[in-house]
Amino acid sequence: MVYLKTEQILLPRQVYIGDRAEIRCTFESDSAGIRNGVAEKGAMELSKDCFAGELASLEYDIKKITIESGNYNQYTLVVTLNAWHTGKIQLPDYDIGFALNCEAETYMVKFLPVEIVSITETQSISTIRDMHAPLLLPGTTYKLYGAIIFLVLFIILLVRLIIKRHKVSFFFRNRLLMWRYNKNKKQTFRALMKIKQNTKMPDNEVSMSLQNIMRSYLEFRFDYPFTKKVSSEILKSFYEATNNMISQKKVPACIDITGVFIRTDYVRYSNEVSFESGEKEQLISRLLNAIEILETEEVTIPEEEESNA
C-alpha cells in the first residue's frame, strides 16, 4: 500500500452548511496503472465505493469523484460534496488504484480535515433579524413602472375602443371596402390594356369585351346591377345607383362611359361597321380616364351607415 503525497485545496475556501464544495488533491505518480487508466479517458469519474472507511452521510453528501490528468505524471483527484454539519469533517482514505483497476497496486489518498463554518458565527448573529421588503435588482424598478404605465395605457385604449366600437368598426370596414375598390380598378385596367394591345381581335368582339368589362366594374363599384342594363339605361343607372347624389365632377365621366357603350353597340350589332383608325385605342383611353375620375373622390356614405356609426 502506497500513500500518495498530495497537495489539498478547498474550493471555495470558506464553506457554509448546504454549500457545494470541491476538495482537490494534486499528486505526482509514475505508476503505469494510473497513467494508463487516466490516459484512456482523460478526465474521468470514479466510483464512490473505493473509500477505505465508512462515509458519514449525516455530515456530508458525496456528489461525485473525478480524476484529471495535468502535466506529465501529475494528477488531480476532485471530490465534490455538500456539507450538512458545522465543524471539521474528515473523509476516509481513498484507494485510487482500486478505482482505476490497477492490478496488484494500491495507491491511497489521505484527506486533510475540512472546516465547515456557520454563517451566524462568522457574522456574529445572535438574534433573528427584522423582516425587510424584498430588494429589487438594479434597473428592475424602471421596468416595473414601465410595465405598469404600459398596462394603464393599454386599459385606457381598450376602454376607448369598446366605447367607440361602432366608429372603429366602420373605419375598418371602410378601409376594407376601399381596398376592394382599388383591386377592382386595377383588374379593370389590366383587362382594358390587354384588349388595347390585342391587334387581332375583331371589332365586334372588342365591343362586346369592353362592355362586359365595364359592366362588371360598375356593378361592383356601385353595388348596382349594371350587367342587366342595356346601353341606353347606363346613364340613368348611375343616378339610381347613387340616389341622385352623384357628384357633378363625375357626371362627365358617366356620360363618357355611356357614349362608349352606345358606340360599341353600333359596331357590335352592325355587320358592315368597324372602328376607324385609332378609334379602339381612343375609346379605351376614355374609359380609363372615366374610371380614374370615378375613383378619385370619396365614397358616398349611405345615411343608414352614418346613423349606425
Disulfide bonds with the S-S distance in Angstrom:
none
